[in-house]
Structures are given as structure tokens and as C-alpha cells.
């Protein structure tokens, strides 16, 4: 059974940092492109960042460039998202996604507010 379990969300003040983790199981993690996708209140899904199969090959959306860093540890079957300089606009549910949106986690809430 495929499982993607996100953790690390929470409430933080503007300018703060959070690190999201996604523990994967039930598939060959190292063979899948992994992404983070978010959904802000009342808005649609927004792609945030991607980690390709080759470790170190990544991409981020312009809205988070320079602030968010994605990484993966294939030995631990875990995907990460380091989020720095958080803004209120980053408030959303963050989902871990495997492949071409084949598998989704349950999401973790990130709230940025003073």
C-alpha cells in the first residue's frame, strides 16, 4: 500500500521557518519524481517544488524561489521542504505528491500569521 505521510507543519510568524517532511512507503521512492503542491484557503492547487529522480535535480515555483528548498533522501525514503522567510501568502495545506500526481499524502497545514 502506497503511503505518503507529511509532517512538520504548524503556525509561525512572518519571517519564520519550517521544515516539512514526507515519509514514503509502498513504492520504490528512488524511482519517482517527488513534488510539493499547496492549496491556500479558497484557492486552487499550486505546484511549489519538484525533486527529480536524480538527487540534486530540483525546481521551485517563482513564488517561493530563494526561500524554499526541496531535497530528498532516497536512503530514508523521505522528501523535505525547507521553508524560510515565510509570508502570510504561504499559508496553505502542503501536499507531498509522488510521480505525475499519482499518489498524494494527506497534507500538512502551514499557517503564517502575526
C-alpha positions as CSV (number, residue, x, y, z in Angstrom):
1,X,0.0,0.0,0.0
2,X,1.4,3.4,-1.0
3,X,1.7,5.8,1.9
4,X,2.9,9.4,1.9
5,X,2.9,10.9,5.4
6,X,3.7,14.6,5.8
7,X,4.8,16.2,9.0
8,X,6.4,19.5,10.2
9,X,3.6,21.9,9.5
10,X,2.4,24.4,12.1
11,X,1.9,28.1,12.9
12,X,4.7,30.5,12.5
13,X,5.2,34.3,12.4
14,X,6.1,36.0,9.1
15,X,9.8,35.7,8.5
16,X,9.9,32.4,10.3
17,X,11.0,28.9,9.1
18,X,9.5,25.5,8.9
19,X,10.8,22.2,7.6
20,X,8.3,19.8,6.1
21,X,9.0,16.1,5.8
22,X,7.2,13.4,3.8
23,X,7.8,9.8,4.7
24,X,7.1,7.5,1.8
25,X,6.4,3.7,1.7
26,X,4.8,1.1,-0.6
27,X,6.7,2.0,-3.7
28,X,10.2,2.5,-5.0
29,X,10.8,6.0,-3.8
30,X,14.1,6.5,-5.6
31,X,12.4,5.8,-8.9
32,X,9.7,8.5,-8.6
33,X,9.8,12.2,-9.1
34,X,8.5,13.9,-6.0
35,X,6.8,17.2,-5.6
36,X,5.2,19.6,-3.1
37,X,1.9,21.1,-4.0
38,X,-0.1,23.5,-1.8
39,X,-3.6,24.8,-1.6
40,X,-4.3,28.1,0.1
41,X,-7.7,28.8,1.6
42,X,-10.3,29.3,-1.1
43,X,-7.8,28.8,-3.9
44,X,-6.8,26.0,-6.3
45,X,-3.8,23.8,-6.2
46,X,-0.4,25.4,-6.7
47,X,2.7,23.5,-7.6
48,X,5.6,24.5,-5.3
49,X,8.6,22.4,-6.0
50,X,9.9,19.3,-7.6
51,X,12.7,16.9,-6.8
52,X,13.6,14.7,-9.8
53,X,14.9,11.1,-9.5
54,X,18.5,12.2,-9.5
55,X,19.3,13.7,-6.1
56,X,20.2,17.4,-6.5
57,X,18.0,17.9,-9.6
58,X,15.2,20.2,-8.4
59,X,12.9,23.1,-9.4
60,X,10.8,25.6,-7.5
61,X,8.0,27.9,-8.3
62,X,8.8,31.6,-8.8
63,X,6.6,32.5,-5.8
64,X,9.0,30.6,-3.4
65,X,12.3,30.9,-5.2
66,X,15.1,31.9,-2.9
67,X,13.0,31.0,0.1
68,X,12.1,27.3,-0.2
69,X,14.5,24.4,-0.8
70,X,13.4,20.9,-1.7
71,X,15.5,17.9,-1.1
72,X,15.2,14.1,-0.9
73,X,17.0,11.3,0.9
74,X,16.5,8.2,-1.2
75,X,18.1,6.0,1.6
76,X,15.4,7.2,4.0
77,X,12.6,7.3,1.5
78,X,11.9,10.9,2.6
79,X,11.2,14.1,0.9
80,X,11.8,17.5,2.6
81,X,10.8,21.1,2.1
82,X,12.8,23.7,3.9
83,X,10.8,26.9,4.1
84,X,12.5,30.2,5.1
85,X,11.3,33.8,5.2
86,X,7.7,32.6,5.3
87,X,5.0,35.1,4.3
88,X,1.3,35.1,5.1
89,X,0.7,34.2,1.4
90,X,2.4,30.9,2.1
91,X,-0.5,29.8,4.4
92,X,-1.8,26.6,2.8
93,X,-2.2,22.9,3.1
94,X,1.0,21.4,1.8
95,X,0.8,18.0,0.0
96,X,3.5,15.6,-0.9
97,X,3.0,14.1,-4.3
98,X,4.7,11.1,-6.0
99,X,5.1,10.7,-9.7
100,X,2.9,12.6,-12.1
101,X,0.4,13.3,-9.4
102,X,-0.2,9.6,-9.0
103,X,0.0,9.4,-5.2
104,X,-0.8,12.1,-2.6
105,X,-0.3,12.5,1.1
106,X,-3.0,13.7,3.4
107,X,-1.4,17.2,3.7
108,X,0.0,19.3,6.5
109,X,-1.2,22.7,7.4
110,X,1.1,25.7,7.4
111,X,-0.1,29.0,8.8
112,X,1.9,32.1,8.7
113,X,0.4,34.9,10.8
114,X,1.4,37.6,13.2
